[in-house]
């Protein structure tokens, strides 16, 4: 008898129900060990490689870099960064992972005000797409002057979150609050021709 791999299943049934966000992360994490398949996805992921390269560049320019990883899951991304970086991961599950604390990005946290040089939010933003303006406002408040915001957005044409947000709208909203450094598209051809997933990476800077 072959045992099925139960470490990864589609998590959406715990997040979306009857065409509404329910975001039952407590149940999600009790049912699925690694709901985002982070161990596999962040191992050779192009987004992670771009992120590592950019942070290595910042490491040569800045000292005492403080990173906030929003939607950190188990905090596995910390292993990709220099040990010099001060890393805090946040998520709205309450499982105990090292370097990850409970926090809801849709609710302002005064303890994070102007605290971080870098905020990253990878493959997460669509789960709060109905509160996107509030989320971006909190990102802006949490960054120090000159701080960097890095967001990856995975877009599928039939995604539930599309009614709230897509990559073009996200970029426009970001440009209203931040200075654009770089925007990168991955898999555009597959997205347009084969109806697969497209990944956009946005790198923006806080000026004020």
Secondary structure as UniProt FT lines:
FT   HELIX           11..14
FT   STRAND          16..17
FT   TURN            18..19
FT   STRAND          20..21
FT   HELIX           25..31
FT   TURN            33..36
FT   HELIX           38..41
FT   TURN            42..43
FT   HELIX           46..61
FT   STRAND          66..70
FT   TURN            73..75
FT   HELIX           76..80
FT   TURN            83..84
FT   STRAND          86..91
FT   TURN            98..99
FT   STRAND          100..102
FT   TURN            105..106
FT   HELIX           110..112
FT   TURN            113..114
FT   STRAND          116..122
FT   HELIX           125..131
FT   HELIX           132..142
FT   STRAND          143..155
FT   TURN            157..158
FT   HELIX           160..163
FT   HELIX           167..177
FT   STRAND          179..186
FT   HELIX           188..193
FT   STRAND          198..205
//
